[in-house]
Amino acid sequence: MAAGKGRVLPLLAVAAALAAALLYTAPFSKSLGGEGCSLLPHGHFWIASQRVVALGRVGPAAVEVKEGLINAIAVGDYRSFVLRRPLVDYGDAVIMPGLIDVHAHLDEPGRAEWEGFSTGTRAAAAGGITTLVDMPLNSFPSTVSEETLKLKVDAARDKLYVDVGFWGGLVPENALNPSKLESLLNAGVLGLKSFMCPSGINDFPMTNSTHIEEGLVTLAKYKRPLLIHAERIPDVASDEELDGELDPRSYATYLKSRTPAWEESAVRDLKRAMKDTEVGGRSEGAHLHIVHLSDSKTSLRLLKDAKHSGAKVTIETCPHYLAFSAEEVPDGDTRFKCSPPIRDAANKENLWEALLDGHIDMLSSDHSPSTPDLKLMEEGNFMKAWGGISSLQFVLPVTWSHGKKYGITLNQLASWWSEKPAELAGQKNKGSILPGYHADIVVWNPEAQFHLDDSHAVYHKHRNISAYLGNELSGKVLSTFVRGNLVFAEGKHAGAACGATILAK
């Protein structure tokens, strides 16, 4: 990360700093507390393993945690030393930066029956996610002003098991009013989000290219991103569009209703906005971030061209586009409905290729739950069911399980899920295991396999709406640390919710 350049790293590998220790070898159930913010009753300790993802390498190391921060890293054969402070030795498990999910809908205030801060962040902690950035819609009211941001921050109080930041909304009401946008940005949102098609939420209307271009001018002053749901109803219907009576239970019907032309139309409409972010452009300093890219053909090619020309553009996709293909979606199984849709197997392969080649920058969950009745699972009507994949707790094992066949590395995983998302959200002290950074860490076993069946503990509010249920996965989360607090270990959460709200300054 850029924030780490030029830093002198205090790597401790000398016995002078090492003395008698209290040693925990995970699992360490008898050592776990549970009443306060952390399951580990120490504020100054070391964690170690044979596979620590840090400093551009994967290998044996010990990480010193002190007062919520990473204080030092001892690289090499840490077992030849006895550390002064308590040491949790995780053996061969992987220690890596906690995941940062920049695209989650926690739905509070107003729709806590869909998810809520408490259940959402408990699920995140169980999945190795240490920071979430909450989307401005699906809660009520939507976060489009200083006042509605305050409502959201107040609703989150004493409910967070991980750190949570907030995106604000760019909507027609504020897009052409710089003072309104500046008020929202000054209140602490990390950036803005807009839709180029109907969002499905009444108080979050869609924006057009003019709204986006003017919003970027204001964002440029703050050097914060604009996240865009890049689907737009095409001006001319494609040959694939619906014609006549089709079965609403058929996934093919839904695919035809929302073709790749929707994404392509949006990206083409962003051409001038992307150009404005280039050096010398009227929005220099801002940047566009395309959320949940699904179309790996023309839309991706256009975005690659814009990047190559100097536009400040980043792209995310989601595990469900990398794990599933349209051919596998059973008719009537509305758990798989999302927008843009999960496309065919060839599209999935192209997305993996773009991710591995660096054209897609990062991953996010787009966790978008609802109440089970809105998914219409008994009726199975794809055209009427709420769209959204419930996924927070599963994104790490899903990415790893499906990525193994492509030879993904632990360093790539850390880049896609930690380093690049931290950069997008402006979190210079998160996303890597480096001295001075927050001690946000996940410990997991990539080799552990499990069946996501009814016996598996799931912390989402509504476990039955997730498309991942029934899957065989690899990668079990053992422990999750947030700012040095052990918030999840061995299926147990800390007794208190001590995550922080993140507001931009």
Solvent accessible surface area in square Angstrom, and as a share of the most:
residue,aa,sasa,rsa
1,M,52,0.23
2,A,74,0.57
3,A,37,0.29
4,G,19,0.18
5,K,161,0.68
6,G,84,0.81
7,R,98,0.36
8,V,136,0.78
9,L,53,0.26
10,P,61,0.38
11,L,77,0.38
12,L,48,0.24
13,A,52,0.40
14,V,88,0.51
15,A,67,0.52
16,A,98,0.76
17,A,36,0.28
18,L,26,0.13
19,A,51,0.40
20,A,87,0.68
21,A,43,0.33
22,L,89,0.44
23,L,104,0.52
24,Y,24,0.09
25,T,87,0.51
26,A,25,0.19
27,P,111,0.70
28,F,14,0.06
29,S,70,0.45
30,K,206,0.87
31,S,30,0.19
32,L,28,0.14
33,G,32,0.30
34,G,17,0.17
35,E,162,0.73
36,G,34,0.33
37,C,50,0.30
38,S,23,0.15
39,L,0,0.00
40,L,3,0.01
41,P,86,0.54
42,H,55,0.25
43,G,54,0.52
44,H,34,0.15
45,F,1,0.01
46,W,9,0.03
47,I,0,0.00
48,A,0,0.00
49,S,0,0.00
50,Q,52,0.23
51,R,62,0.23
52,V,0,0.00
53,V,6,0.03
54,A,9,0.07
55,L,56,0.28
56,G,72,0.69
57,R,79,0.29
58,V,58,0.33
59,G,6,0.06
60,P,42,0.27
61,A,1,0.01
62,A,0,0.00
63,V,0,0.00
64,E,13,0.06
65,V,1,0.01
66,K,81,0.34
67,E,147,0.66
68,G,15,0.15
69,L,75,0.37
70,I,1,0.01
71,N,66,0.34
72,A,2,0.02
73,I,0,0.00
74,A,5,0.04
75,V,46,0.27
76,G,23,0.22
77,D,88,0.46
78,Y,5,0.02
79,R,134,0.49
80,S,74,0.48
81,F,56,0.23
82,V,93,0.53
83,L,2,0.01
84,R,139,0.51
85,R,99,0.36
86,P,18,0.11
87,L,15,0.08
88,V,0,0.00
89,D,15,0.08
90,Y,13,0.05
91,G,19,0.19
92,D,94,0.49
93,A,8,0.06
94,V,0,0.00
95,I,0,0.00
96,M,0,0.00
97,P,4,0.03
98,G,2,0.02
99,L,0,0.00
100,I,2,0.01
101,D,0,0.00
102,V,0,0.00
103,H,1,0.01
104,A,0,0.00
105,H,10,0.05
106,L,0,0.00
107,D,1,0.01
108,E,18,0.08
109,P,28,0.18
110,G,49,0.47
111,R,53,0.19
112,A,35,0.27
113,E,92,0.41
114,W,19,0.07
115,E,1,0.00
116,G,3,0.03
117,F,0,0.00
118,S,44,0.28
119,T,33,0.19
120,G,0,0.00
121,T,0,0.00
122,R,71,0.26
123,A,0,0.00
124,A,0,0.00
125,A,0,0.00
126,A,8,0.06
127,G,1,0.01
128,G,0,0.00
129,I,0,0.00
130,T,0,0.00
131,T,1,0.01
132,L,0,0.00
133,V,1,0.00
134,D,1,0.00
135,M,1,0.00
136,P,0,0.00
137,L,3,0.02
138,N,5,0.02
139,S,0,0.00
140,F,112,0.46
141,P,39,0.25
142,S,1,0.01
143,T,0,0.00
144,V,25,0.14
145,S,32,0.21
146,E,82,0.37
147,E,116,0.52
148,T,20,0.12
149,L,4,0.02
150,K,127,0.54
151,L,88,0.44
152,K,2,0.01
153,V,25,0.15
154,D,51,0.26
155,A,18,0.14
156,A,0,0.00
157,R,141,0.51
158,D,122,0.63
159,K,69,0.29
160,L,5,0.02
161,Y,24,0.09
162,V,0,0.00
163,D,0,0.00
164,V,0,0.00
165,G,0,0.00
166,F,0,0.00
167,W,0,0.00
168,G,0,0.00
169,G,0,0.00
170,L,0,0.00
171,V,3,0.02
172,P,49,0.31
173,E,119,0.53
174,N,3,0.01
175,A,3,0.02
176,L,103,0.51
177,N,52,0.27
178,P,74,0.46
179,S,76,0.49
180,K,89,0.38
181,L,0,0.00
182,E,48,0.22
183,S,39,0.25
184,L,0,0.00
185,L,0,0.00
186,N,101,0.52
187,A,29,0.23
188,G,0,0.00
189,V,0,0.00
190,L,4,0.02
191,G,0,0.00
192,L,0,0.00
193,K,1,0.00
194,S,0,0.00
195,F,17,0.07
196,M,3,0.01
197,C,0,0.00
198,P,77,0.49
199,S,20,0.13
200,G,58,0.56
201,I,11,0.06
202,N,156,0.80
203,D,47,0.24
204,F,0,0.00
205,P,61,0.38
206,M,79,0.35
207,T,3,0.01
208,N,76,0.39
209,S,21,0.13
210,T,65,0.38
211,H,25,0.11
212,I,0,0.00
213,E,11,0.05
214,E,61,0.27
215,G,0,0.00
216,L,0,0.00
217,V,43,0.24
218,T,4,0.02
219,L,0,0.00
220,A,12,0.09
221,K,137,0.58
222,Y,52,0.20
223,K,156,0.66
224,R,26,0.09
225,P,5,0.03
226,L,0,0.00
227,L,0,0.00
228,I,0,0.00
229,H,7,0.03
230,A,6,0.05
231,E,0,0.00
232,R,62,0.23
233,I,93,0.47
234,P,23,0.14
235,D,119,0.62
236,V,124,0.71
237,A,73,0.57
238,S,39,0.25
239,D,152,0.79
240,E,101,0.45
241,E,34,0.15
242,L,75,0.37
243,D,114,0.59
244,G,69,0.67
245,E,174,0.78
246,L,69,0.34
247,D,79,0.41
248,P,50,0.31
249,R,104,0.38
250,S,21,0.14
251,Y,6,0.02
252,A,54,0.42
253,T,9,0.05
254,Y,7,0.03
255,L,42,0.21
256,K,83,0.35
257,S,20,0.13
258,R,42,0.15
259,T,1,0.01
260,P,43,0.27
261,A,26,0.20
262,W,29,0.10
263,E,4,0.02
264,E,44,0.20
265,S,17,0.11
266,A,0,0.00
267,V,2,0.01
268,R,123,0.45
269,D,44,0.23
270,L,0,0.00
271,K,154,0.65
272,R,149,0.54
273,A,0,0.00
274,M,8,0.04
275,K,121,0.51
276,D,17,0.09
277,T,6,0.04
278,E,27,0.12
279,V,137,0.79
280,G,70,0.67
281,G,23,0.23
282,R,129,0.47
283,S,0,0.00
284,E,86,0.38
285,G,27,0.26
286,A,1,0.01
287,H,20,0.09
288,L,0,0.00
289,H,0,0.00
290,I,1,0.01
291,V,2,0.01
292,H,6,0.03
293,L,3,0.01
294,S,0,0.00
295,D,3,0.01
296,S,9,0.06
297,K,120,0.51
298,T,36,0.21
299,S,0,0.00
300,L,10,0.05
301,R,118,0.43
302,L,31,0.16
303,L,0,0.00
304,K,70,0.30
305,D,73,0.38
306,A,15,0.11
307,K,51,0.22
308,H,167,0.75
309,S,72,0.47
310,G,43,0.42
311,A,10,0.08
312,K,105,0.45
313,V,8,0.05
314,T,26,0.15
315,I,0,0.00
316,E,0,0.00
317,T,0,0.00
318,C,0,0.00
319,P,2,0.01
320,H,1,0.00
321,Y,5,0.02
322,L,3,0.02
323,A,5,0.04
324,F,16,0.07
325,S,4,0.03
326,A,15,0.11
327,E,119,0.53
328,E,105,0.47
329,V,10,0.06
330,P,67,0.42
331,D,88,0.46
332,G,8,0.07
333,D,27,0.14
334,T,0,0.00
335,R,50,0.18
336,F,18,0.07
337,K,20,0.08
338,C,3,0.02
339,S,28,0.18
340,P,2,0.01
341,P,0,0.00
342,I,1,0.00
343,R,17,0.06
344,D,57,0.29
345,A,41,0.32
346,A,59,0.46
347,N,7,0.03
348,K,29,0.12
349,E,72,0.32
350,N,51,0.26
351,L,0,0.00
352,W,2,0.01
353,E,104,0.47
354,A,5,0.04
355,L,1,0.01
356,L,55,0.28
357,D,88,0.45
358,G,47,0.46
359,H,64,0.29
360,I,1,0.01
361,D,20,0.10
362,M,3,0.01
363,L,0,0.00
364,S,0,0.00
365,S,0,0.00
366,D,14,0.07
367,H,0,0.00
368,S,10,0.06
369,P,4,0.02
370,S,0,0.00
371,T,21,0.12
372,P,41,0.26
373,D,98,0.51
374,L,66,0.33
375,K,2,0.01
376,L,48,0.24
377,M,64,0.29
378,E,175,0.79
379,E,87,0.39
380,G,0,0.00
381,N,13,0.06
382,F,0,0.00
383,M,74,0.33
384,K,150,0.64
385,A,3,0.03
386,W,51,0.18
387,G,23,0.22
388,G,7,0.07
389,I,1,0.01
390,S,1,0.00
391,S,1,0.01
392,L,0,0.00
393,Q,14,0.06
394,F,3,0.01
395,V,0,0.00
396,L,0,0.00
397,P,5,0.03
398,V,1,0.01
399,T,3,0.01
400,W,30,0.11
401,S,24,0.16
402,H,54,0.24
403,G,0,0.00
404,K,92,0.39
405,K,155,0.66
406,Y,52,0.20
407,G,53,0.51
408,I,10,0.05
409,T,68,0.40
410,L,20,0.10
411,N,58,0.30
412,Q,52,0.23
413,L,0,0.00
414,A,1,0.01
415,S,23,0.15
416,W,14,0.05
417,W,0,0.00
418,S,0,0.00
419,E,51,0.23
420,K,70,0.30
421,P,0,0.00
422,A,0,0.00
423,E,88,0.40
424,L,8,0.04
425,A,4,0.03
426,G,49,0.47
427,Q,22,0.10
428,K,153,0.65
429,N,60,0.31
430,K,1,0.01
431,G,5,0.05
432,S,14,0.09
433,I,2,0.01
434,L,21,0.10
435,P,8,0.05
436,G,40,0.38
437,Y,2,0.01
438,H,20,0.09
439,A,0,0.00
440,D,9,0.05
441,I,0,0.00
442,V,0,0.00
443,V,0,0.00
444,W,0,0.00
445,N,48,0.25
446,P,3,0.02
447,E,108,0.48
448,A,25,0.19
449,Q,139,0.62
450,F,37,0.15
451,H,77,0.34
452,L,0,0.00
453,D,52,0.27
454,D,130,0.67
455,S,100,0.65
456,H,51,0.23
457,A,57,0.44
458,V,22,0.13
459,Y,38,0.15
460,H,10,0.04
461,K,81,0.34
462,H,39,0.17
463,R,66,0.24
464,N,72,0.37
465,I,3,0.01
466,S,0,0.00
467,A,2,0.01
468,Y,0,0.00
469,L,32,0.16
470,G,44,0.42
471,N,35,0.18
472,E,123,0.55
473,L,5,0.02
474,S,6,0.04
475,G,1,0.01
476,K,107,0.45
477,V,17,0.10
478,L,49,0.24
479,S,2,0.02
480,T,0,0.00
481,F,1,0.01
482,V,4,0.02
483,R,82,0.30
484,G,8,0.08
485,N,41,0.21
486,L,0,0.00
487,V,9,0.05
488,F,12,0.05
489,A,0,0.00
490,E,76,0.34
491,G,48,0.46
492,K,92,0.39
493,H,17,0.07
494,A,3,0.03
495,G,47,0.45
496,A,36,0.28
497,A,24,0.18
498,C,51,0.31
499,G,19,0.18
500,A,32,0.25
501,T,49,0.28
502,I,17,0.09
503,L,69,0.34
504,A,24,0.19
505,K,230,0.97
